[in-house]
Amino acid sequence: MSFSQLGLSEKVLNAVNAAGYTTPTPIQEQAIPKVLEGRDVLGIAQTGTGKTASFTLPMLTKLETGRARARMPRSLILEPTRELAAQVEQSFSVYGANHNLTVALLIGGVSFEDQFRKLDRGADVLIATPGRLLDHFGRGKLLLTGISILVIDEADRMLDMGFIPDIERICKLIPPRRQTLFFSATMPPEIKRLTTAFLKSPARIEVALPSSTAETVTQLVQAAPSDFSAKRKLLRNVIRSEGMKNAIIFCNRKRDVALIFKSLSKHGFNVGALHGDMDQHSRNETLESFRNGSVQILVASDVAARGLDIPAVSHVLNFDVPIHAEDYIHRIGRTGRAGRSGRAITLVTKADQKAFGAVEKLINKQLEKLSLAEEDATLEPDKKSSPAKSQENKEKNKSRPKRSGASKAKKPPEKRTEKKESVKKTAFKTPETTEKIGFMGNPIPAFLLRPAAEKKKTGS
């Protein structure tokens, strides 16, 4: 089937042809006609299957007639991350090259004033992250009563990031007579509840089993030491042994992203870092450097797991097993895209066995072990942190002869004790001394005064 058979407008077809696309993907082939019919759509598709075009292309066709009013966008696309929102905006600029539609992007890390001006001009398509959208709405700069098409993309990621209450609030602010397009790679119970609440008799489109991974990705697992320093060494050996063109390394924590970035840079790797605390300008610069090849390795937290559209990524390395098993699918979906082959390697420590078991259960597959040399898989920690090395140093210290001046350094404890006792005896030697100190009003303990008092009673 070709795009011309899906019911798209002539302007959209010309833009698609100019972009070099000839055959729709399965999700596009099934979803586009349903969207053009005006039906709600529930799309279940893993990342990298082309689902962005499955809603942008029919939206462009439907929005060719009509005009947006100031602060009243005609359609709304909700994305969980800034990177995904920017990616969708880029899709509209490519596929909407022959249209005169206005697109506004509302994301964090960008000036409110610039976004105000775009909303005031009117937006046919509004692409936003939930938090920034509600900020604009709360400031009175945005009205949602003109929305006729609502797209909720990467819904399971919204769930992971805690956006579900925001999504529910936004859905209630939009007129109920709307078309809703709902896309998710997985379908946990909370997402099923949302689809029941906000979709009306949706056309369910499932191009792959829920929680499945792309067949173009070779998935491997490598046993890793628990020691962080030794694990970094193993990571470097994996990178060298794979001979990779480019790669994304995922960590669970932002702190570890910084540490891995610093470690790889120190050892001469061409590396960049990406995490949620970076400002938008720095994130854009890093992503562009990775896209154009000036940065070979990108160390990232899960903020980047669904926001990168770089077809030629050769490897994904999971330095950490993801906390949520579903994130594994989105991480490895960064490679093996657009029909290309890719490799995904996960480092698993003993402490990760339970989390990794959840991953294998989710994807219903037992991963093949990476055949690294034995010495690469059992690297010892650095010398400073090696218990075996410390014990060896202790044994060496025991066998070393003592220095000649060592015996003169300090006196034995027994002599010091005797000296202290002798001082006490001379200080309180006579009753006269004790009485004199007592009359001075000093708080002398009673047990020191007792001998003098007893002598007075006896008359001595």
C-alpha positions, 0 to 999 in steps of 0.5 A: 500500500502507498500513502496515496491510498490512505486518503491524505490531501494532495499537499500532504502527499507532496510533502511526504514524497519530498521527504523521501517516504513511499510506503507507510509503516503498519501503524500508519497504514491502519491509523491514518484512515481511522483518524481521517474518519473522525474516530477516536484511536487507541494506538499500541505501538513500540517506539520507532514504528513511525507513530508520530506520522500516523497522527501528524499526517491526518491532522494536517489534512483535517486542519487545512480548512479553518483558522485559529483564533488568538489564544485558542488553538485548534488542536493539542498534542501532549508529550511527556518530555521537551525532546519529544515535543520538539521532535513532533514540532519538527515533523510538522515543519517537514510534513506541513511544508506546503501548508500555512498552518501555525505551530506553537511549542510550549515547553519548559526552559524557554521564555514565557514571553516568546510563547505568549506571543505565539499564542496571541497570534493563534495556533492551529497546532499546539504541542506542549508538555503538561506542566507548561501548558497548565502554567499558561492556562493558569496565567490566563494566556490560553483557552482550550475551548477551541480544541477539536483534536487531542493527541496524548502521546507516550501515555505510559511515559506520562504515567511514569513521570507522574503526569496522569493527574495533569492529563486528567485535568487537561482533558476536563478543560477541553470540550467533550465533543472532540477527537482523541488520539491515544498512543502508548507502547505499553498498557498498564492498568492505569493507562487502561483506566484513562482510555476507558474514561476519555476515549469513545468507542476507539479504533484499537490499533495494535501493530505489535504485542504490548511490551514487545521489542523490535526484532532488529535489535540484538539484545545482550546481557553482561554480568557486572561487578557491584563495585562502581569503579569496577563497573565503569572499567567493564563499561569501557571494555564493552565499548572498546570490544563492540567497536561501536559507531555511536551509542547511548548509555543510560543511567538511572540517576542524574548523579551517575550520568555526571560520573560516567561522563567524567570517567569516559572523558578522562579515558579519551572517549568522545562523549556528551551528557544529557539529563533533566537538570540541564537548561534547554539550550545546553540540551539542544546543543548536546543533541545536535552534536550527537546527531551530526556525529561530533559526539560519539557517545551520549550518556543520558538519564531516562529523560532522553529515552523517548525524545531522540529520533536518530535513526543511525544509533548503533548501540544502546548500553544500559549501565543500570537496569531500569527501575521500571521494566517498561523503560527497557523497551523505550531505551533499546528502542533508540537503536534498530530504527527505520529497519536498521540493525542495532545492539542493546547491552545491559550490565547486570549486577547481583543486586539487579537480578530481581529488576532484570528478571522483571524485564525478561518477564515483560518482554517474554524473552531470555537475553543472550549473554555477551561473550566477553573475555573472563577477565573483562567480566570480573574486573577488580575495583581500583587499588584504593578500594580493593579489599584484597589489596588492603589485606596484602598491604597489612601483611607487608607492614607486619613483616617490615622491621621497626625503625631504630628510634621507634622504642624512644617515641613513647613511654610504656602505659604502665609508667605513665599510670604510676606517675599520675598516681604519685602526683595524686598522692603528693597533692593531697598528702596531709590533712593540713593541705586538704583543710586549706583547699577546702576553706578556699571554697573549691568544690572538693569531692567528699571522698577526698575530704573524708580522711581529714574529717576522720582524723579530726574525730580521732584527735590526731 
